[in-house]
Amino acid sequence: MTDLSGKTAIVTGASGGIGQAVARALSEAGAQVAVCGQNPERLEQAAAEVRKGRGEALVVAADLRNNDGIQQTIDTVTKAWGRIDILVNNAGIT
């Protein structure tokens, strides 16, 4: 993967499966990764996995099915890291 040092990524649906694997890969490439989803406990576990890579992790527990949750995610990430470079829209409805 390309060197993503200095880049900020948001991965939705990052609490498991494909989303968690993508978050981990982005981190290993050097990105700071915001792991987003609805289950705070699973997101903390995902963040711990992400932190094993080169990047930083930020947990954002939000309901991305509505505009308020989306705006909360954007605000949290930009407040923490100042920018968003990459969005992986992996959230699903079950």
C-alpha positions as protocol buffer text, in pm:
chain_id: "A"
residue {
  index: 1
  type: MET
  ca { x: 0 y: 0 z: 0 }
}
residue {
  index: 2
  type: THR
  ca { x: 108 y: 359 z: -59 }
}
residue {
  index: 3
  type: ASP
  ca { x: 266 y: 549 z: 229 }
}
residue {
  index: 4
  type: LEU
  ca { x: -20 y: 728 z: 405 }
}
residue {
  index: 5
  type: SER
  ca { x: 185 y: 906 z: 670 }
}
residue {
  index: 6
  type: GLY
  ca { x: 17 y: 1233 z: 765 }
}
residue {
  index: 7
  type: LYS
  ca { x: -319 y: 1128 z: 620 }
}
residue {
  index: 8
  type: THR
  ca { x: -642 y: 1101 z: 818 }
}
residue {
  index: 9
  type: ALA
  ca { x: -892 y: 826 z: 743 }
}
residue {
  index: 10
  type: ILE
  ca { x: -1245 y: 756 z: 859 }
}
residue {
  index: 11
  type: VAL
  ca { x: -1360 y: 394 z: 839 }
}
residue {
  index: 12
  type: THR
  ca { x: -1728 y: 334 z: 903 }
}
residue {
  index: 13
  type: GLY
  ca { x: -1839 y: -10 z: 1015 }
}
residue {
  index: 14
  type: ALA
  ca { x: -1493 y: -55 z: 1166 }
}
residue {
  index: 15
  type: SER
  ca { x: -1593 y: -258 z: 1470 }
}
residue {
  index: 16
  type: GLY
  ca { x: -1531 y: -588 z: 1293 }
}
residue {
  index: 17
  type: GLY
  ca { x: -1487 y: -781 z: 972 }
}
residue {
  index: 18
  type: ILE
  ca { x: -1391 y: -595 z: 658 }
}
residue {
  index: 19
  type: GLY
  ca { x: -1405 y: -252 z: 823 }
}
residue {
  index: 20
  type: GLN
  ca { x: -1164 y: -352 z: 1097 }
}
residue {
  index: 21
  type: ALA
  ca { x: -926 y: -510 z: 844 }
}
residue {
  index: 22
  type: VAL
  ca { x: -931 y: -194 z: 630 }
}
residue {
  index: 23
  type: ALA
  ca { x: -869 y: 24 z: 935 }
}
residue {
  index: 24
  type: ARG
  ca { x: -573 y: -193 z: 1034 }
}
residue {
  index: 25
  type: ALA
  ca { x: -429 y: -179 z: 680 }
}
residue {
  index: 26
  type: LEU
  ca { x: -460 y: 200 z: 666 }
}
residue {
  index: 27
  type: SER
  ca { x: -285 y: 224 z: 1002 }
}
residue {
  index: 28
  type: GLU
  ca { x: -5 y: -3 z: 888 }
}
residue {
  index: 29
  type: ALA
  ca { x: 41 y: 232 z: 592 }
}
residue {
  index: 30
  type: GLY
  ca { x: 84 y: 522 z: 837 }
}
residue {
  index: 31
  type: ALA
  ca { x: -260 y: 686 z: 847 }
}
residue {
  index: 32
  type: GLN
  ca { x: -438 y: 813 z: 1154 }
}
residue {
  index: 33
  type: VAL
  ca { x: -763 y: 618 z: 1158 }
}
residue {
  index: 34
  type: ALA
  ca { x: -1100 y: 708 z: 1306 }
}
residue {
  index: 35
  type: VAL
  ca { x: -1292 y: 386 z: 1367 }
}
residue {
  index: 36
  type: CYS
  ca { x: -1664 y: 456 z: 1348 }
}
residue {
  index: 37
  type: GLY
  ca { x: -1972 y: 255 z: 1432 }
}
residue {
  index: 38
  type: GLN
  ca { x: -2242 y: 212 z: 1694 }
}
residue {
  index: 39
  type: ASN
  ca { x: -2087 y: -30 z: 1945 }
}
residue {
  index: 40
  type: PRO
  ca { x: -1835 y: 154 z: 2168 }
}
residue {
  index: 41
  type: GLU
  ca { x: -1690 y: -163 z: 2321 }
}
residue {
  index: 42
  type: ARG
  ca { x: -1621 y: -326 z: 1985 }
}
residue {
  index: 43
  type: LEU
  ca { x: -1483 y: 3 z: 1853 }
}
residue {
  index: 44
  type: GLU
  ca { x: -1236 y: 18 z: 2144 }
}
residue {
  index: 45
  type: GLN
  ca { x: -1119 y: -333 z: 2050 }
}
residue {
  index: 46
  type: ALA
  ca { x: -1085 y: -226 z: 1687 }
}
residue {
  index: 47
  type: ALA
  ca { x: -889 y: 82 z: 1792 }
}
residue {
  index: 48
  type: ALA
  ca { x: -650 y: -135 z: 1993 }
}
residue {
  index: 49
  type: GLU
  ca { x: -586 y: -340 z: 1678 }
}
residue {
  index: 50
  type: VAL
  ca { x: -533 y: -25 z: 1473 }
}
residue {
  index: 51
  type: ARG
  ca { x: -283 y: 109 z: 1726 }
}
residue {
  index: 52
  type: LYS
  ca { x: -66 y: -197 z: 1665 }
}
residue {
  index: 53
  type: GLY
  ca { x: 13 y: -43 z: 1325 }
}
residue {
  index: 54
  type: ARG
  ca { x: 207 y: 278 z: 1266 }
}
residue {
  index: 55
  type: GLY
  ca { x: -91 y: 513 z: 1292 }
}
residue {
  index: 56
  type: GLU
  ca { x: -312 y: 655 z: 1563 }
}
residue {
  index: 57
  type: ALA
  ca { x: -671 y: 555 z: 1633 }
}
residue {
  index: 58
  type: LEU
  ca { x: -974 y: 756 z: 1735 }
}
residue {
  index: 59
  type: VAL
  ca { x: -1304 y: 597 z: 1841 }
}
residue {
  index: 60
  type: VAL
  ca { x: -1620 y: 767 z: 1715 }
}
residue {
  index: 61
  type: ALA
  ca { x: -1939 y: 596 z: 1831 }
}
residue {
  index: 62
  type: ALA
  ca { x: -2220 y: 740 z: 1621 }
}
residue {
  index: 63
  type: ASP
  ca { x: -2531 y: 635 z: 1432 }
}
residue {
  index: 64
  type: LEU
  ca { x: -2437 y: 705 z: 1072 }
}
residue {
  index: 65
  type: ARG
  ca { x: -2789 y: 642 z: 946 }
}
residue {
  index: 66
  type: ASN
  ca { x: -2881 y: 1003 z: 1020 }
}
residue {
  index: 67
  type: ASN
  ca { x: -2730 y: 1343 z: 950 }
}
residue {
  index: 68
  type: ASP
  ca { x: -2662 y: 1420 z: 1317 }
}
residue {
  index: 69
  type: GLY
  ca { x: -2443 y: 1111 z: 1351 }
}
residue {
  index: 70
  type: ILE
  ca { x: -2260 y: 1195 z: 1030 }
}
residue {
  index: 71
  type: GLN
  ca { x: -2198 y: 1553 z: 1142 }
}
residue {
  index: 72
  type: GLN
  ca { x: -2083 y: 1433 z: 1486 }
}
residue {
  index: 73
  type: THR
  ca { x: -1828 y: 1207 z: 1317 }
}
residue {
  index: 74
  type: ILE
  ca { x: -1697 y: 1484 z: 1093 }
}
residue {
  index: 75
  type: ASP
  ca { x: -1676 y: 1729 z: 1384 }
}
residue {
  index: 76
  type: THR
  ca { x: -1499 y: 1480 z: 1613 }
}
residue {
  index: 77
  type: VAL
  ca { x: -1237 y: 1384 z: 1354 }
}
residue {
  index: 78
  type: THR
  ca { x: -1166 y: 1738 z: 1234 }
}
residue {
  index: 79
  type: LYS
  ca { x: -1141 y: 1863 z: 1593 }
}
residue {
  index: 80
  type: ALA
  ca { x: -891 y: 1590 z: 1678 }
}
residue {
  index: 81
  type: TRP
  ca { x: -684 y: 1588 z: 1359 }
}
residue {
  index: 82
  type: GLY
  ca { x: -785 y: 1895 z: 1157 }
}
residue {
  index: 83
  type: ARG
  ca { x: -866 y: 1720 z: 832 }
}
residue {
  index: 84
  type: ILE
  ca { x: -1015 y: 1419 z: 656 }
}
residue {
  index: 85
  type: ASP
  ca { x: -826 y: 1272 z: 361 }
}
residue {
  index: 86
  type: ILE
  ca { x: -978 y: 926 z: 322 }
}
residue {
  index: 87
  type: LEU
  ca { x: -1331 y: 794 z: 375 }
}
residue {
  index: 88
  type: VAL
  ca { x: -1409 y: 423 z: 367 }
}
residue {
  index: 89
  type: ASN
  ca { x: -1786 y: 396 z: 373 }
}
residue {
  index: 90
  type: ASN
  ca { x: -1821 y: 40 z: 499 }
}
residue {
  index: 91
  type: ALA
  ca { x: -2118 y: 74 z: 735 }
}
residue {
  index: 92
  type: GLY
  ca { x: -2405 y: -164 z: 680 }
}
residue {
  index: 93
  type: ILE
  ca { x: -2750 y: -196 z: 825 }
}
residue {
  index: 94
  type: THR
  ca { x: -2832 y: -527 z: 986 }
}
